[in-house]
């Protein structure tokens, strides 16, 4: 089960700690897989143990992750976990801060990279999974209040799926990346 607590990020230093591709990936792996050792995280991300250890210390300095010494089998083994389930921040909370722009760009690049990875690998998955994966887009005229309500409803639905106990009903379940973006624009 996932930690469903939410941390509101309002400190630019914390945002800067998150605004790095490997650190973002480490946060994702810890969110999905739970506490882990540096060596397992290095294997999972394909990065060197020293590099992963450095980035975990950066995340730890911003209280985004913490050590879990009670899980270690000996003094050399170091376990880490996220300090909260979700991280909530808005670029509007960081006006004129280049860190917010970099962080927002990182999020978009990560979402795009995961979608492209699916496109490149989808033939490796059975037909039911290829058919079930989807993308959708729509145009709607909304007020600010309606857009906020839409966000609340969609995020609530996504969180209810991400944070639930996975049923033991014999159904095959794969890890699915859920993303949504709603921005003013023109066709």
RAJOCOR-V799787 format. One record per residue. RES is the residue in one letter. SS is DSSP state (helix for helix, strand for strand, loop for the rest). NEAR is the number of other C-alpha atoms within 8 Angstrom. Layout:
RES;SS;NEAR / RES;SS;NEAR
//
This chain:
X;loop;6 / X;loop;10 / X;loop;9 / X;loop;9 / X;loop;7 / X;strand;9 / X;strand;9 / X;strand;7 / X;loop;9 / X;loop;9 / X;loop;6 / X;helix;9 / X;helix;7 / X;helix;11 / X;helix;13 / X;helix;11 / X;helix;11 / X;helix;10 / X;loop;12 / X;loop;10 / X;helix;8 / X;helix;7 / X;helix;13 / X;helix;10 / X;helix;9 / X;helix;11 / X;helix;10 / X;helix;8 / X;helix;10 / X;helix;13 / X;helix;11 / X;helix;7 / X;helix;7 / X;loop;10 / X;loop;10 / X;strand;11 / X;strand;10 / X;helix;12 / X;helix;7 / X;helix;8 / X;helix;12 / X;helix;12 / X;helix;8 / X;helix;6 / X;helix;8 / X;loop;6 / X;loop;8 / X;loop;7 / X;helix;9 / X;helix;6 / X;helix;8 / X;helix;12 / X;helix;9 / X;helix;8 / X;helix;10 / X;helix;12 / X;helix;8 / X;helix;9 / X;helix;13 / X;helix;10 / X;helix;7 / X;loop;10 / X;loop;8 / X;loop;11 / X;strand;13 / X;strand;10 / X;strand;8 / X;loop;11 / X;helix;7 / X;helix;4 / X;helix;6 / X;loop;11 / X;loop;5 / X;loop;5 / X;loop;6 / X;loop;5 / X;loop;8 / X;loop;11 / X;strand;13 / X;strand;14 / X;strand;12 / X;strand;13 / X;loop;8 / X;loop;11 / X;loop;12 / X;strand;9 / X;strand;9 / X;strand;8 / X;loop;8 / X;loop;6 / X;helix;9 / X;helix;5 / X;helix;7 / X;loop;10 / X;loop;6 / X;loop;4 / X;loop;7 / X;helix;6 / X;helix;10 / X;helix;12 / X;helix;9 / X;helix;9 / X;helix;13 / X;helix;9 / X;helix;8 / X;helix;11 / X;helix;8 / X;helix;8 / X;helix;8 / X;helix;9 / X;helix;9 / X;helix;8 / X;helix;8 / X;helix;9 / X;helix;8 / X;helix;8 / X;helix;8 / X;helix;8 / X;helix;7 / X;helix;7 / X;helix;8 / X;helix;8 / X;helix;7 / X;helix;5 / X;loop;8 / X;loop;7 / X;helix;6 / X;helix;6 / X;helix;8 / X;helix;10 / X;helix;7 / X;helix;6 / X;loop;6 / X;loop;5 / X;loop;4 / X;loop;4 / X;loop;4 / X;loop;4 / X;loop;4 / X;loop;4 / X;loop;4 / X;loop;7 / X;loop;6 / X;helix;6 / X;helix;7 / X;helix;8 / X;helix;10 / X;helix;8 / X;helix;8 / X;helix;8 / X;helix;8 / X;helix;8 / X;helix;8 / X;helix;8 / X;helix;8 / X;helix;8 / X;helix;8 / X;helix;9 / X;helix;9 / X;helix;8 / X;helix;7 / X;helix;7 / X;loop;10 / X;loop;8 / X;loop;5 / X;loop;5 / X;loop;4 / X;loop;5 / X;loop;4 / X;loop;4 / X;loop;5 / X;loop;4 / X;loop;4 / X;loop;4 / X;loop;4 / X;loop;4 / X;loop;5 / X;loop;5 / X;loop;5 / X;loop;4 / X;loop;4 / X;loop;5 / X;loop;4 / X;loop;4 / X;loop;4 / X;loop;3 / X;loop;2
//
